[in-house]
Amino acid sequence: NYGHIDEETLTILIWTFSLLAILSSYMIGFNYRIYGMLCRFGRRVAGRSSIGKGDTSDQHEEGGDHVDRNIVLLGFHKIAAMLIAHFEHHEPHLLAKVHVIDFHEHIMPELRKRGVTCAYGDISSPDVLEHAHHGDVRLVISSIPDSMLRGVDNLRLLQISKQVW
């Protein structure tokens, strides 16, 4: 007994940590919803509608806005890879109109070699989408199946895209 914490405070700490330990195991199934609520709350408290995230190095390398890049691929999965390969062989002029936003950085050097701009970020975040592509978007393609998405589905991704662009 060192006396640096009185008995009443210690009791409160023990009960608090016990409750947190029990509740956290139940709340882990709702972690995406909780994260979404905390993000919305944080934006309201900060008093702004967008907080930029993600790597948008293509904006600086290729002269700023993606004005001519009006086809946006959300995620780069099998469908997107086949679409890019098709464009490369049959419609190469369309590659200059494509911009990819994905969570995996390792695909970006290969896409850049093919003439496709890309940005790194969470495709389910409106803030990331707003910051990752500037200019007019005429077509949004979500190439990741719902079964691989966490905390969001393709319908919600398209609703977010419509809201942002």
Secondary structure as the mmCIF struct_conf table of DSSP 4:
data_model
#
loop_
_struct_conf.conf_type_id
_struct_conf.id
_struct_conf.beg_label_comp_id
_struct_conf.beg_label_asym_id
_struct_conf.beg_label_seq_id
_struct_conf.end_label_comp_id
_struct_conf.end_label_asym_id
_struct_conf.end_label_seq_id
BEND BEND1 GLY A 3 ILE A 5
HELX_RH_AL_P HELX_RH_AL_P1 GLU A 7 MET A 27
HELX_RH_3T_P HELX_RH_3T_P1 ILE A 28 PHE A 30
HELX_RH_AL_P HELX_RH_AL_P2 ASN A 31 ALA A 46
TURN_TY1_P TURN_TY1_P1 GLY A 47 GLY A 47
BEND BEND2 SER A 49 SER A 49
BEND BEND3 GLY A 54 GLY A 54
STRN STRN1 ASP A 55 ASP A 55
HELX_RH_AL_P HELX_RH_AL_P3 SER A 57 GLU A 61
TURN_TY1_P TURN_TY1_P2 GLU A 62 GLY A 63
BEND BEND4 GLY A 64 GLY A 64
TURN_TY1_P TURN_TY1_P3 VAL A 67 ASP A 68
STRN STRN2 ILE A 71 LEU A 74
BEND BEND5 GLY A 75 GLY A 75
HELX_RH_AL_P HELX_RH_AL_P4 LYS A 78 HIS A 90
HELX_RH_3T_P HELX_RH_3T_P2 PRO A 92 LYS A 97
STRN STRN3 VAL A 98 ASP A 102
BEND BEND6 PHE A 103 PHE A 103
HELX_RH_3T_P HELX_RH_3T_P3 GLU A 105 ILE A 107
HELX_RH_AL_P HELX_RH_AL_P5 MET A 108 LYS A 113
TURN_TY1_P TURN_TY1_P4 ARG A 114 GLY A 115
STRN STRN4 THR A 117 TYR A 120
BEND BEND7 GLY A 121 GLY A 121
TURN_TY1_P TURN_TY1_P5 ILE A 123 SER A 124
HELX_RH_AL_P HELX_RH_AL_P6 PRO A 126 ALA A 132
BEND BEND8 GLY A 135 GLY A 135
STRN STRN5 LEU A 139 SER A 142
BEND BEND9 ILE A 144 ILE A 144
HELX_RH_3T_P HELX_RH_3T_P4 ASP A 146 MET A 148
BEND BEND10 ARG A 150 GLY A 151
HELX_RH_AL_P HELX_RH_AL_P7 ASN A 154 VAL A 164
#
